[in-house]
Amino acid sequence: MGLIQINDDVLDIASRIKEIDECYYIMFNTTKRRFEVHNSGQGNNTLATVIPYDTLDARTICYLRTTRRERAKELTKEIELTNERLQQNALSYATAEAEIKLKDYLKYADDKHENVDFSALN
């Protein structure tokens, strides 16, 4: 695995991450073609996180601050709320789709029931 340490960059990200944690340093992984943040205080496995962007910029600083271990409980709560919202949206969508299909089925299932009252479905 080819790792190149980034000590200087145009936006000074390599030194700005030290404000977040003095043990942080940036490596570019030439094999995987990505930026990684390592932590010298972690022992043998220094990889702390992979930067999800192709370039080093202010997003890197925001990402590192957001994903800090100290925010674990807050991040977990955000994930749970997002999952609840997604689940509710999926349930609403499935209910609406089922209602449409049921109306179509009732409408075309039997020509004798032309005057079916759909108001109970709404």
VENZI-V213902 format. One record per residue. N is the residue number from 1. RES is the residue in three letters. PHI is phi as a letter, one per 30 degrees, with the letter a starting at -180 (* if undefined). PSI is psi in whole degrees, 0 to 359 (NA if undefined). OMEGA is omega in degrees with one decimal (NA if undefined). Layout:
BEGIN
n=N res=RES phi=PHI psi=PSI omega=OMEGA
n=N res=RES phi=PHI psi=PSI omega=OMEGA
END
This chain:
BEGIN
n=1 res=MET phi=* psi=125 omega=179.8
n=2 res=GLY phi=c psi=114 omega=178.0
n=3 res=LEU phi=c psi=133 omega=176.8
n=4 res=ILE phi=c psi=124 omega=179.4
n=5 res=GLN phi=d psi=135 omega=178.0
n=6 res=ILE phi=c psi=111 omega=179.9
n=7 res=ASN phi=c psi=329 omega=-179.4
n=8 res=ASP phi=b psi=141 omega=175.2
n=9 res=ASP phi=b psi=165 omega=-173.5
n=10 res=VAL phi=e psi=319 omega=-177.0
n=11 res=LEU phi=c psi=7 omega=176.2
n=12 res=ASP phi=i psi=29 omega=-179.3
n=13 res=ILE phi=d psi=320 omega=-178.1
n=14 res=ALA phi=e psi=325 omega=178.0
n=15 res=SER phi=c psi=331 omega=-179.5
n=16 res=ARG phi=d psi=331 omega=179.7
n=17 res=ILE phi=d psi=341 omega=176.8
n=18 res=LYS phi=d psi=336 omega=176.4
n=19 res=GLU phi=d psi=331 omega=179.5
n=20 res=ILE phi=d psi=313 omega=177.9
n=21 res=ASP phi=a psi=124 omega=-177.1
n=22 res=GLU phi=d psi=339 omega=-178.7
n=23 res=CYS phi=d psi=353 omega=-179.5
n=24 res=TYR phi=d psi=144 omega=168.6
n=25 res=TYR phi=a psi=156 omega=-174.7
n=26 res=ILE phi=c psi=136 omega=175.2
n=27 res=MET phi=b psi=145 omega=171.3
n=28 res=PHE phi=c psi=122 omega=179.7
n=29 res=ASN phi=d psi=108 omega=-176.5
n=30 res=THR phi=d psi=334 omega=178.7
n=31 res=THR phi=d psi=313 omega=-177.3
n=32 res=LYS phi=c psi=356 omega=177.4
n=33 res=ARG phi=h psi=57 omega=-179.1
n=34 res=ARG phi=b psi=159 omega=174.2
n=35 res=PHE phi=c psi=139 omega=179.1
n=36 res=GLU phi=b psi=147 omega=173.1
n=37 res=VAL phi=c psi=127 omega=179.2
n=38 res=HIS phi=c psi=158 omega=-178.8
n=39 res=ASN phi=b psi=113 omega=-177.8
n=40 res=SER phi=d psi=344 omega=179.8
n=41 res=GLY phi=d psi=3 omega=-176.7
n=42 res=GLN phi=c psi=1 omega=179.6
n=43 res=GLY phi=i psi=222 omega=-175.1
n=44 res=ASN phi=d psi=315 omega=-179.8
n=45 res=ASN phi=c psi=95 omega=-173.5
n=46 res=THR phi=d psi=349 omega=-177.8
n=47 res=LEU phi=d psi=119 omega=179.8
n=48 res=ALA phi=c psi=315 omega=-179.7
n=49 res=THR phi=a psi=159 omega=174.7
n=50 res=VAL phi=c psi=131 omega=178.7
n=51 res=ILE phi=d psi=125 omega=-175.5
n=52 res=PRO phi=d psi=18 omega=-178.2
n=53 res=TYR phi=b psi=155 omega=-179.0
n=54 res=ASP phi=d psi=343 omega=-178.3
n=55 res=THR phi=b psi=159 omega=174.3
n=56 res=LEU phi=d psi=120 omega=178.4
n=57 res=ASP phi=a psi=192 omega=-176.2
n=58 res=ALA phi=e psi=333 omega=177.7
n=59 res=ARG phi=d psi=327 omega=178.9
n=60 res=THR phi=d psi=314 omega=179.1
n=61 res=ILE phi=d psi=313 omega=178.8
n=62 res=CYS phi=d psi=316 omega=-179.7
n=63 res=TYR phi=d psi=314 omega=-179.5
n=64 res=LEU phi=d psi=321 omega=178.2
n=65 res=ARG phi=d psi=320 omega=-177.6
n=66 res=THR phi=d psi=323 omega=-173.5
n=67 res=THR phi=c psi=15 omega=179.8
n=68 res=ARG phi=d psi=147 omega=179.8
n=69 res=ARG phi=e psi=326 omega=-179.1
n=70 res=GLU phi=d psi=340 omega=-179.1
n=71 res=ARG phi=c psi=13 omega=-173.5
n=72 res=ALA phi=e psi=313 omega=-179.2
n=73 res=LYS phi=d psi=316 omega=179.8
n=74 res=GLU phi=d psi=317 omega=178.4
n=75 res=LEU phi=d psi=319 omega=178.5
n=76 res=THR phi=d psi=317 omega=178.4
n=77 res=LYS phi=d psi=318 omega=177.2
n=78 res=GLU phi=d psi=317 omega=179.4
n=79 res=ILE phi=d psi=315 omega=179.8
n=80 res=GLU phi=d psi=317 omega=178.6
n=81 res=LEU phi=d psi=319 omega=177.9
n=82 res=THR phi=d psi=317 omega=178.8
n=83 res=ASN phi=d psi=320 omega=177.1
n=84 res=GLU phi=d psi=316 omega=180.0
n=85 res=ARG phi=d psi=317 omega=178.4
n=86 res=LEU phi=d psi=319 omega=178.8
n=87 res=GLN phi=d psi=318 omega=178.8
n=88 res=GLN phi=d psi=319 omega=176.9
n=89 res=ASN phi=d psi=318 omega=179.2
n=90 res=ALA phi=d psi=319 omega=178.8
n=91 res=LEU phi=d psi=317 omega=178.1
n=92 res=SER phi=d psi=317 omega=179.2
n=93 res=TYR phi=d psi=314 omega=-179.4
n=94 res=ALA phi=d psi=320 omega=178.9
n=95 res=THR phi=d psi=316 omega=179.1
n=96 res=ALA phi=d psi=318 omega=178.2
n=97 res=GLU phi=d psi=317 omega=179.3
n=98 res=ALA phi=d psi=321 omega=178.9
n=99 res=GLU phi=d psi=316 omega=178.7
n=100 res=ILE phi=d psi=314 omega=-178.7
n=101 res=LYS phi=d psi=321 omega=178.8
n=102 res=LEU phi=d psi=318 omega=177.6
n=103 res=LYS phi=d psi=316 omega=178.3
n=104 res=ASP phi=d psi=317 omega=179.8
n=105 res=TYR phi=d psi=311 omega=-178.8
n=106 res=LEU phi=d psi=325 omega=-178.8
n=107 res=LYS phi=d psi=319 omega=-174.0
n=108 res=TYR phi=c psi=354 omega=-176.3
n=109 res=ALA phi=d psi=320 omega=-176.0
n=110 res=ASP phi=b psi=116 omega=-178.6
n=111 res=ASP phi=d psi=341 omega=-179.6
n=112 res=LYS phi=d psi=342 omega=-177.1
n=113 res=HIS phi=c psi=54 omega=-177.6
n=114 res=GLU phi=d psi=332 omega=-176.2
n=115 res=ASN phi=c psi=44 omega=179.2
n=116 res=VAL phi=d psi=134 omega=179.4
n=117 res=ASP phi=d psi=113 omega=-178.4
n=118 res=PHE phi=c psi=2 omega=-174.8
n=119 res=SER phi=d psi=332 omega=179.8
n=120 res=ALA phi=d psi=341 omega=-178.6
n=121 res=LEU phi=d psi=342 omega=-175.6
n=122 res=ASN phi=d psi=NA omega=NA
END
